[in-house]
Amino acid sequence: MMAQNSEKPGSGGSTLLADNDRFVVVSYNMHGFNQGLEGTKEIIHKLCPDVVALQEHWLTPANLHTLSDVSSDYFSCGSSSMTNALAFGPLIGRPYGGTALLINNRLASYTVNLVSNDRFTAVLVGDCLVLVISAYVPCSGTSDRVNLYSAIISELQAVIEDHPQYKLILCADLNTEVDVSSSVSDLVKNFIGSNNLQRNDLLHPTANRCTYVNESQHVESCIDYIISSTDLPSVAFNVLDLDMNLSDHLPILCVFSCRITGCGDAVVNSSKLKSQSDDVRYFRWDHAPLCQYYEQTRVLLEPILAKLDAFDHSVVDSEMSASHDKLEIIYNSVVMALTTSANLCVPKTRRNFYKFWWNQELSELKAAAVTSSSEYSTLWRYVYFESSVLNLLFSTS
């Protein structure tokens, strides 16, 4: 294996990411989470990219959390295509679809999850002003494919237009060879041309351009692409040959010349992030002594109300700035009074203090069990009393 400019595998940071002028992206169609898991782990271990864009993980919404278990050095943003299928009953046939982005922890403070829907996942990396999208579009044979394809491209177009200051990196399984003329490939070409984008497989030609390989059917084609803005220069592109790859797709890598400032070598510790998020406390208003809370707010808000009553609302334009400052002070005082009252009166608990899986149905079952237990206990005491009386009578006769 594997790519240009990579160093010794497992060197713990002395890889492509060692240079903050490089932004490394790998796109990989997993053909199912279990099939692509080992390949994804190998990519992370040997290349340590900034972003791994995944397609076709096939995970249901309940299992999306497994994406975060791939590596402790990466966090995930993703979506499932199985939501509607599972809503109508048991799944018939194999699972399908789904996209995700695994992002290096050192970019956590710069990343915003923008879109996660059936067909694509998009994030903003604000530090280097990059919009990264992982997309999967319908394959040939899909009902009403052209209209679906057009709708997805329109959604992508809307995301791009909403963030014109960001440079695009689109990692997509387009399920079509763009160089071969067809109705869907024409849609892709128009999308590339209208947004001033570039195909990195053409900028950096490789000996093997095929990204889909089905050995049993002796079929191979180039349907996976990394497309980017023309003002985001790329310095390398390669189709990767993994040591362990159970997917029928080959991952592709692209290295961009993009300055990542501020993050340096400071890698975010995932366990520390978890402990910090778990330590967040929430107000339990359902257990709050409301009368005490109301009295506390009355005590703190009455002086503020007196200041507001004394405020002169009929001010001229020359005094407008000073009036705004006074109103800002009054507003902040109200917020502080409410916050202080809540902290003094309302109990708080950590996020994971209560059983996250508990719901109303389980509460009703618990109440029924308690009632049943109480009735059983009463019946048992009655039977025990009756048997004791009978034993006493027989023993004295």
Contacts in CASP RR format, 6 or more apart in sequence:
PFRMAT RR
TARGET T0000
AUTHOR 0000-0000-0000
METHOD contacts of the structure
MODEL  1
MMAQNSEKPGSGGSTLLADNDRFVVVSYNMHGFNQGLEGTKEIIHKLCPD
VVALQEHWLTPANLHTLSDVSSDYFSCGSSSMTNALAFGPLIGRPYGGTA
LLINNRLASYTVNLVSNDRFTAVLVGDCLVLVISAYVPCSGTSDRVNLYS
AIISELQAVIEDHPQYKLILCADLNTEVDVSSSVSDLVKNFIGSNNLQRN
DLLHPTANRCTYVNESQHVESCIDYIISSTDLPSVAFNVLDLDMNLSDHL
PILCVFSCRITGCGDAVVNSSKLKSQSDDVRYFRWDHAPLCQYYEQTRVL
LEPILAKLDAFDHSVVDSEMSASHDKLEIIYNSVVMALTTSANLCVPKTR
RNFYKFWWNQELSELKAAAVTSSSEYSTLWRYVYFESSVLNLLFSTS
1 42 0 8 1.000
1 46 0 8 1.000
1 240 0 8 1.000
1 241 0 8 1.000
1 242 0 8 1.000
1 243 0 8 1.000
2 46 0 8 1.000
2 47 0 8 1.000
2 238 0 8 1.000
2 240 0 8 1.000
2 241 0 8 1.000
2 242 0 8 1.000
2 253 0 8 1.000
3 16 0 8 1.000
3 47 0 8 1.000
3 236 0 8 1.000
3 238 0 8 1.000
3 240 0 8 1.000
3 253 0 8 1.000
4 236 0 8 1.000
4 238 0 8 1.000
4 255 0 8 1.000
5 16 0 8 1.000
5 236 0 8 1.000
5 255 0 8 1.000
6 15 0 8 1.000
6 16 0 8 1.000
6 46 0 8 1.000
6 47 0 8 1.000
7 14 0 8 1.000
7 15 0 8 1.000
7 16 0 8 1.000
7 18 0 8 1.000
8 14 0 8 1.000
9 45 0 8 1.000
9 46 0 8 1.000
10 45 0 8 1.000
10 46 0 8 1.000
10 48 0 8 1.000
12 48 0 8 1.000
13 48 0 8 1.000
15 46 0 8 1.000
15 47 0 8 1.000
15 48 0 8 1.000
16 22 0 8 1.000
16 24 0 8 1.000
16 47 0 8 1.000
16 48 0 8 1.000
16 49 0 8 1.000
16 255 0 8 1.000
17 24 0 8 1.000
17 48 0 8 1.000
17 49 0 8 1.000
17 50 0 8 1.000
17 104 0 8 1.000
20 259 0 8 1.000
20 260 0 8 1.000
20 261 0 8 1.000
20 263 0 8 1.000
20 264 0 8 1.000
21 257 0 8 1.000
21 258 0 8 1.000
21 259 0 8 1.000
21 260 0 8 1.000
22 235 0 8 1.000
22 255 0 8 1.000
22 256 0 8 1.000
22 257 0 8 1.000
22 258 0 8 1.000
22 260 0 8 1.000
23 50 0 8 1.000
23 51 0 8 1.000
23 128 0 8 1.000
23 130 0 8 1.000
23 255 0 8 1.000
23 256 0 8 1.000
23 257 0 8 1.000
23 258 0 8 1.000
23 260 0 8 1.000
24 47 0 8 1.000
24 48 0 8 1.000
24 49 0 8 1.000
24 50 0 8 1.000
24 51 0 8 1.000
24 253 0 8 1.000
24 254 0 8 1.000
24 255 0 8 1.000
24 256 0 8 1.000
25 49 0 8 1.000
25 50 0 8 1.000
25 51 0 8 1.000
25 52 0 8 1.000
25 53 0 8 1.000
25 132 0 8 1.000
25 169 0 8 1.000
25 171 0 8 1.000
25 226 0 8 1.000
25 253 0 8 1.000
25 254 0 8 1.000
25 255 0 8 1.000
25 256 0 8 1.000
26 43 0 8 1.000
26 47 0 8 1.000
26 49 0 8 1.000
26 51 0 8 1.000
26 52 0 8 1.000
26 53 0 8 1.000
26 240 0 8 1.000
26 251 0 8 1.000
26 252 0 8 1.000
26 253 0 8 1.000
26 254 0 8 1.000
27 52 0 8 1.000
27 53 0 8 1.000
27 55 0 8 1.000
27 134 0 8 1.000
27 171 0 8 1.000
27 172 0 8 1.000
27 224 0 8 1.000
27 225 0 8 1.000
27 226 0 8 1.000
27 251 0 8 1.000
27 252 0 8 1.000
27 253 0 8 1.000
27 254 0 8 1.000
28 36 0 8 1.000
28 39 0 8 1.000
28 40 0 8 1.000
28 43 0 8 1.000
28 52 0 8 1.000
28 53 0 8 1.000
28 54 0 8 1.000
28 55 0 8 1.000
28 247 0 8 1.000
28 249 0 8 1.000
28 251 0 8 1.000
28 252 0 8 1.000
29 54 0 8 1.000
29 55 0 8 1.000
29 56 0 8 1.000
29 136 0 8 1.000
29 173 0 8 1.000
29 211 0 8 1.000
29 212 0 8 1.000
29 224 0 8 1.000
29 247 0 8 1.000
29 249 0 8 1.000
30 36 0 8 1.000
30 37 0 8 1.000
30 40 0 8 1.000
30 54 0 8 1.000
30 55 0 8 1.000
30 56 0 8 1.000
30 57 0 8 1.000
30 58 0 8 1.000
30 247 0 8 1.000
30 249 0 8 1.000
31 56 0 8 1.000
31 246 0 8 1.000
31 247 0 8 1.000
31 248 0 8 1.000
31 249 0 8 1.000
32 56 0 8 1.000
32 57 0 8 1.000
32 58 0 8 1.000
32 95 0 8 1.000
32 247 0 8 1.000
33 57 0 8 1.000
33 58 0 8 1.000
33 59 0 8 1.000
33 63 0 8 1.000
33 66 0 8 1.000
33 67 0 8 1.000
34 246 0 8 1.000
35 246 0 8 1.000
35 247 0 8 1.000
36 245 0 8 1.000
36 246 0 8 1.000
36 247 0 8 1.000
37 70 0 8 1.000
38 244 0 8 1.000
38 245 0 8 1.000
38 246 0 8 1.000
39 242 0 8 1.000
39 244 0 8 1.000
39 245 0 8 1.000
39 246 0 8 1.000
39 247 0 8 1.000
39 251 0 8 1.000
40 52 0 8 1.000
40 54 0 8 1.000
40 70 0 8 1.000
40 102 0 8 1.000
41 70 0 8 1.000
41 71 0 8 1.000
42 242 0 8 1.000
42 243 0 8 1.000
42 244 0 8 1.000
43 49 0 8 1.000
43 52 0 8 1.000
43 240 0 8 1.000
43 242 0 8 1.000
43 251 0 8 1.000
44 52 0 8 1.000
44 70 0 8 1.000
44 71 0 8 1.000
44 73 0 8 1.000
44 74 0 8 1.000
44 102 0 8 1.000
47 253 0 8 1.000
48 73 0 8 1.000
48 104 0 8 1.000
49 104 0 8 1.000
49 253 0 8 1.000
50 103 0 8 1.000
50 104 0 8 1.000
50 107 0 8 1.000
50 260 0 8 1.000
51 101 0 8 1.000
51 102 0 8 1.000
51 103 0 8 1.000
51 104 0 8 1.000
51 107 0 8 1.000
51 125 0 8 1.000
51 132 0 8 1.000
51 169 0 8 1.000
52 74 0 8 1.000
52 101 0 8 1.000
52 102 0 8 1.000
53 99 0 8 1.000
53 100 0 8 1.000
53 101 0 8 1.000
53 132 0 8 1.000
53 133 0 8 1.000
53 134 0 8 1.000
53 171 0 8 1.000
54 67 0 8 1.000
54 99 0 8 1.000
54 100 0 8 1.000
54 101 0 8 1.000
54 102 0 8 1.000
54 134 0 8 1.000
55 97 0 8 1.000
55 98 0 8 1.000
55 99 0 8 1.000
55 134 0 8 1.000
55 135 0 8 1.000
55 136 0 8 1.000
55 171 0 8 1.000
55 172 0 8 1.000
55 173 0 8 1.000
56 96 0 8 1.000
56 97 0 8 1.000
56 98 0 8 1.000
56 136 0 8 1.000
56 173 0 8 1.000
57 67 0 8 1.000
57 97 0 8 1.000
57 98 0 8 1.000
57 99 0 8 1.000
57 100 0 8 1.000
58 82 0 8 1.000
58 94 0 8 1.000
58 95 0 8 1.000
58 96 0 8 1.000
58 97 0 8 1.000
58 98 0 8 1.000
59 66 0 8 1.000
59 67 0 8 1.000
59 80 0 8 1.000
59 82 0 8 1.000
59 95 0 8 1.000
59 98 0 8 1.000
60 80 0 8 1.000
60 82 0 8 1.000
60 86 0 8 1.000
60 95 0 8 1.000
61 80 0 8 1.000
61 82 0 8 1.000
61 83 0 8 1.000
61 86 0 8 1.000
64 76 0 8 1.000
64 78 0 8 1.000
64 79 0 8 1.000
64 80 0 8 1.000
64 100 0 8 1.000
67 76 0 8 1.000
67 78 0 8 1.000
67 100 0 8 1.000
67 102 0 8 1.000
68 74 0 8 1.000
68 75 0 8 1.000
68 76 0 8 1.000
70 76 0 8 1.000
70 102 0 8 1.000
71 102 0 8 1.000
72 270 0 8 1.000
72 271 0 8 1.000
73 104 0 8 1.000
73 105 0 8 1.000
73 267 0 8 1.000
73 270 0 8 1.000
74 102 0 8 1.000
74 103 0 8 1.000
74 104 0 8 1.000
74 105 0 8 1.000
75 102 0 8 1.000
75 103 0 8 1.000
75 105 0 8 1.000
75 108 0 8 1.000
75 270 0 8 1.000
76 100 0 8 1.000
76 101 0 8 1.000
76 102 0 8 1.000
76 103 0 8 1.000
77 100 0 8 1.000
77 101 0 8 1.000
77 103 0 8 1.000
77 111 0 8 1.000
77 113 0 8 1.000
77 116 0 8 1.000
77 121 0 8 1.000
77 123 0 8 1.000
78 98 0 8 1.000
78 99 0 8 1.000
78 100 0 8 1.000
78 101 0 8 1.000
78 116 0 8 1.000
78 121 0 8 1.000
79 98 0 8 1.000
79 99 0 8 1.000
79 100 0 8 1.000
79 116 0 8 1.000
79 117 0 8 1.000
79 118 0 8 1.000
79 120 0 8 1.000
79 121 0 8 1.000
80 97 0 8 1.000
80 98 0 8 1.000
80 118 0 8 1.000
81 96 0 8 1.000
81 97 0 8 1.000
81 98 0 8 1.000
81 118 0 8 1.000
81 119 0 8 1.000
81 136 0 8 1.000
82 91 0 8 1.000
82 95 0 8 1.000
82 96 0 8 1.000
82 97 0 8 1.000
82 98 0 8 1.000
83 118 0 8 1.000
84 118 0 8 1.000
85 91 0 8 1.000
97 118 0 8 1.000
97 136 0 8 1.000
98 118 0 8 1.000
98 136 0 8 1.000
99 119 0 8 1.000
99 120 0 8 1.000
99 121 0 8 1.000
99 134 0 8 1.000
99 135 0 8 1.000
99 136 0 8 1.000
100 121 0 8 1.000
100 134 0 8 1.000
101 121 0 8 1.000
101 123 0 8 1.000
101 132 0 8 1.000
101 134 0 8 1.000
103 111 0 8 1.000
103 123 0 8 1.000
103 125 0 8 1.000
104 267 0 8 1.000
105 267 0 8 1.000
105 268 0 8 1.000
105 269 0 8 1.000
105 270 0 8 1.000
105 273 0 8 1.000
106 263 0 8 1.000
106 264 0 8 1.000
106 265 0 8 1.000
106 266 0 8 1.000
106 267 0 8 1.000
106 268 0 8 1.000
107 125 0 8 1.000
107 127 0 8 1.000
107 260 0 8 1.000
107 263 0 8 1.000
108 268 0 8 1.000
108 273 0 8 1.000
109 263 0 8 1.000
109 268 0 8 1.000
110 125 0 8 1.000
110 126 0 8 1.000
110 127 0 8 1.000
110 128 0 8 1.000
110 263 0 8 1.000
111 123 0 8 1.000
111 124 0 8 1.000
111 125 0 8 1.000
111 126 0 8 1.000
112 123 0 8 1.000
112 124 0 8 1.000
112 126 0 8 1.000
113 121 0 8 1.000
113 123 0 8 1.000
114 122 0 8 1.000
114 123 0 8 1.000
114 124 0 8 1.000
114 131 0 8 1.000
114 159 0 8 1.000
114 163 0 8 1.000
115 121 0 8 1.000
115 122 0 8 1.000
115 159 0 8 1.000
116 122 0 8 1.000
117 155 0 8 1.000
119 135 0 8 1.000
119 136 0 8 1.000
119 137 0 8 1.000
119 152 0 8 1.000
119 155 0 8 1.000
120 133 0 8 1.000
120 134 0 8 1.000
120 135 0 8 1.000
120 136 0 8 1.000
120 152 0 8 1.000
120 155 0 8 1.000
120 156 0 8 1.000
120 172 0 8 1.000
121 133 0 8 1.000
121 134 0 8 1.000
121 135 0 8 1.000
122 131 0 8 1.000
122 132 0 8 1.000
122 133 0 8 1.000
122 134 0 8 1.000
122 159 0 8 1.000
123 131 0 8 1.000
123 132 0 8 1.000
124 130 0 8 1.000
124 131 0 8 1.000
124 132 0 8 1.000
124 163 0 8 1.000
124 166 0 8 1.000
125 131 0 8 1.000
125 132 0 8 1.000
126 166 0 8 1.000
127 260 0 8 1.000
127 261 0 8 1.000
127 262 0 8 1.000
127 263 0 8 1.000
128 258 0 8 1.000
128 259 0 8 1.000
128 260 0 8 1.000
128 261 0 8 1.000
129 165 0 8 1.000
129 166 0 8 1.000
129 167 0 8 1.000
130 166 0 8 1.000
130 167 0 8 1.000
130 168 0 8 1.000
130 169 0 8 1.000
130 232 0 8 1.000
130 256 0 8 1.000
130 258 0 8 1.000
131 159 0 8 1.000
131 160 0 8 1.000
131 163 0 8 1.000
131 166 0 8 1.000
131 167 0 8 1.000
131 168 0 8 1.000
131 169 0 8 1.000
132 169 0 8 1.000
132 171 0 8 1.000
133 156 0 8 1.000
133 159 0 8 1.000
133 168 0 8 1.000
133 169 0 8 1.000
133 170 0 8 1.000
133 171 0 8 1.000
133 172 0 8 1.000
134 171 0 8 1.000
134 172 0 8 1.000
135 152 0 8 1.000
135 156 0 8 1.000
135 170 0 8 1.000
135 171 0 8 1.000
135 172 0 8 1.000
135 173 0 8 1.000
136 172 0 8 1.000
136 173 0 8 1.000
136 175 0 8 1.000
137 148 0 8 1.000
137 149 0 8 1.000
137 152 0 8 1.000
137 172 0 8 1.000
137 173 0 8 1.000
137 174 0 8 1.000
137 175 0 8 1.000
137 184 0 8 1.000
138 145 0 8 1.000
138 148 0 8 1.000
138 149 0 8 1.000
138 152 0 8 1.000
138 175 0 8 1.000
139 145 0 8 1.000
139 175 0 8 1.000
140 175 0 8 1.000
140 176 0 8 1.000
142 148 0 8 1.000
145 184 0 8 1.000
146 183 0 8 1.000
146 184 0 8 1.000
146 187 0 8 1.000
149 184 0 8 1.000
149 187 0 8 1.000
150 187 0 8 1.000
153 187 0 8 1.000
153 188 0 8 1.000
153 191 0 8 1.000
156 170 0 8 1.000
156 191 0 8 1.000
157 191 0 8 1.000
157 194 0 8 1.000
157 195 0 8 1.000
160 168 0 8 1.000
160 195 0 8 1.000
167 228 0 8 1.000
167 229 0 8 1.000
167 231 0 8 1.000
167 232 0 8 1.000
167 258 0 8 1.000
168 195 0 8 1.000
168 197 0 8 1.000
168 227 0 8 1.000
168 228 0 8 1.000
168 229 0 8 1.000
168 232 0 8 1.000
169 226 0 8 1.000
169 227 0 8 1.000
169 228 0 8 1.000
169 229 0 8 1.000
169 232 0 8 1.000
169 254 0 8 1.000
169 256 0 8 1.000
170 197 0 8 1.000
170 225 0 8 1.000
170 226 0 8 1.000
170 227 0 8 1.000
170 228 0 8 1.000
171 225 0 8 1.000
171 226 0 8 1.000
172 224 0 8 1.000
172 225 0 8 1.000
172 227 0 8 1.000
173 223 0 8 1.000
173 224 0 8 1.000
173 249 0 8 1.000
174 184 0 8 1.000
174 188 0 8 1.000
174 223 0 8 1.000
174 224 0 8 1.000
174 225 0 8 1.000
175 184 0 8 1.000
175 223 0 8 1.000
176 182 0 8 1.000
176 184 0 8 1.000
176 185 0 8 1.000
176 188 0 8 1.000
176 223 0 8 1.000
177 185 0 8 1.000
177 221 0 8 1.000
177 222 0 8 1.000
177 223 0 8 1.000
178 185 0 8 1.000
178 188 0 8 1.000
178 189 0 8 1.000
178 199 0 8 1.000
178 225 0 8 1.000
179 185 0 8 1.000
179 222 0 8 1.000
191 197 0 8 1.000
192 198 0 8 1.000
192 199 0 8 1.000
192 227 0 8 1.000
195 229 0 8 1.000
196 229 0 8 1.000
196 230 0 8 1.000
197 227 0 8 1.000
197 228 0 8 1.000
197 229 0 8 1.000
197 230 0 8 1.000
198 227 0 8 1.000
198 228 0 8 1.000
198 229 0 8 1.000
198 230 0 8 1.000
199 225 0 8 1.000
199 226 0 8 1.000
199 227 0 8 1.000
200 225 0 8 1.000
200 226 0 8 1.000
200 227 0 8 1.000
200 228 0 8 1.000
200 234 0 8 1.000
200 237 0 8 1.000
200 254 0 8 1.000
201 209 0 8 1.000
201 222 0 8 1.000
201 225 0 8 1.000
201 226 0 8 1.000
201 237 0 8 1.000
201 252 0 8 1.000
203 234 0 8 1.000
203 237 0 8 1.000
204 234 0 8 1.000
204 236 0 8 1.000
204 237 0 8 1.000
204 238 0 8 1.000
206 237 0 8 1.000
206 238 0 8 1.000
206 239 0 8 1.000
208 239 0 8 1.000
209 222 0 8 1.000
209 239 0 8 1.000
210 220 0 8 1.000
210 221 0 8 1.000
210 222 0 8 1.000
210 239 0 8 1.000
210 250 0 8 1.000
211 221 0 8 1.000
211 222 0 8 1.000
211 223 0 8 1.000
211 224 0 8 1.000
211 239 0 8 1.000
211 249 0 8 1.000
211 250 0 8 1.000
211 252 0 8 1.000
212 219 0 8 1.000
212 220 0 8 1.000
212 221 0 8 1.000
212 222 0 8 1.000
212 223 0 8 1.000
212 224 0 8 1.000
212 248 0 8 1.000
212 249 0 8 1.000
212 250 0 8 1.000
213 219 0 8 1.000
213 220 0 8 1.000
213 248 0 8 1.000
213 249 0 8 1.000
213 250 0 8 1.000
214 220 0 8 1.000
214 248 0 8 1.000
224 249 0 8 1.000
224 250 0 8 1.000
224 252 0 8 1.000
225 252 0 8 1.000
226 237 0 8 1.000
226 252 0 8 1.000
226 254 0 8 1.000
228 234 0 8 1.000
228 254 0 8 1.000
228 256 0 8 1.000
232 256 0 8 1.000
232 257 0 8 1.000
232 258 0 8 1.000
233 256 0 8 1.000
233 257 0 8 1.000
234 254 0 8 1.000
234 255 0 8 1.000
234 256 0 8 1.000
234 257 0 8 1.000
235 255 0 8 1.000
235 256 0 8 1.000
235 257 0 8 1.000
236 253 0 8 1.000
236 254 0 8 1.000
236 255 0 8 1.000
237 252 0 8 1.000
237 253 0 8 1.000
237 254 0 8 1.000
237 255 0 8 1.000
238 252 0 8 1.000
238 253 0 8 1.000
239 250 0 8 1.000
239 251 0 8 1.000
239 252 0 8 1.000
239 253 0 8 1.000
240 250 0 8 1.000
240 251 0 8 1.000
240 252 0 8 1.000
240 253 0 8 1.000
241 250 0 8 1.000
242 250 0 8 1.000
242 251 0 8 1.000
245 251 0 8 1.000
277 351 0 8 1.000
278 350 0 8 1.000
278 351 0 8 1.000
278 352 0 8 1.000
279 350 0 8 1.000
280 350 0 8 1.000
280 351 0 8 1.000
281 348 0 8 1.000
281 349 0 8 1.000
281 350 0 8 1.000
281 351 0 8 1.000
282 348 0 8 1.000
282 349 0 8 1.000
282 350 0 8 1.000
282 351 0 8 1.000
283 342 0 8 1.000
283 346 0 8 1.000
283 347 0 8 1.000
283 348 0 8 1.000
284 346 0 8 1.000
284 347 0 8 1.000
284 348 0 8 1.000
284 349 0 8 1.000
285 346 0 8 1.000
287 347 0 8 1.000
288 345 0 8 1.000
288 346 0 8 1.000
288 347 0 8 1.000
289 345 0 8 1.000
292 345 0 8 1.000
293 341 0 8 1.000
293 342 0 8 1.000
293 345 0 8 1.000
293 346 0 8 1.000
296 340 0 8 1.000
296 341 0 8 1.000
296 344 0 8 1.000
296 345 0 8 1.000
297 337 0 8 1.000
297 338 0 8 1.000
297 341 0 8 1.000
300 337 0 8 1.000
300 340 0 8 1.000
300 341 0 8 1.000
301 334 0 8 1.000
301 337 0 8 1.000
304 330 0 8 1.000
304 333 0 8 1.000
304 334 0 8 1.000
304 337 0 8 1.000
307 330 0 8 1.000
307 333 0 8 1.000
308 330 0 8 1.000
311 323 0 8 1.000
311 326 0 8 1.000
311 327 0 8 1.000
311 330 0 8 1.000
312 323 0 8 1.000
315 322 0 8 1.000
315 323 0 8 1.000
END
